[in-house]
Amino acid sequence: MMMTEAPSPRRGRGRGRRPAAEVRTEVLATAGRLLMEEGIRAVTFERIAREAGASKTTLYKWWPSPGALAAEAFFAESEPALEFPETGDLHADLITQLTSFVGLLTHGGAGKPISELIGAAQTDHDVAEAWSRTYALPRRELARVRLRKAQRSGELDSDADLDIIVDQLWGACYHRLLVLRVPLADLDIERLVTSALRGAGRPG
């Protein structure tokens, strides 16, 4: 007796209208997965619509281009791995976060996608705007929030330039990844953090 194929759960979705938030979440997850596994060229509205069970009209409504979608999806994909710890020890927390960031770029497969997104942002206004708004600026602000708390607790001088500290720490990673193109695994993260905080002025 021949067995009939079980109906695909994805094909069954067309029977009912899903909430917009659910569709958006799945679209971002699908785009993030394709970006990490295959690179930015794999993130097309046609493919995302097909695999996420969404309409292309919806995608065009929410994002001006596939590149802009890819930029936002990268934040959603990387956010769990890049949460900023708050243990009360600024030095240790910065080492933990930078170690997670470098690990995501090297072992987590994000090195190529992030390089492609930054490259595309140089010539594509939509990608540049989305990259800045949905990833670069929010991640920078998370670092500043942690540094401000360190100032309030006395771990960091009140007049320390927080933007310069951020540039020194994460800028060193991007410089190695995009300019020098040398292994990030060779970066001495503990020494980098120690040097940056010493230069910023740690009370006592």
Secondary structure, DSSP 8 states (H G I E B T S, - for coil): --------TTGGGGGS---HHHHHHHHHHHHHHHHHHH-GGG--HHHHHHHHT--HHHHHHH-SSHHHHHHHHHHHHHGGGG----SS-HHHHHHHHHHHHHHHHHTSS-HHHHHHHHHHHTT-HHHHHHHIIIIIHHHHHHHHHHHHHHHHHTSS-TT--HHHHHHHHHHHHHIIIIII---GGG--HHHHHHHHHHHH----
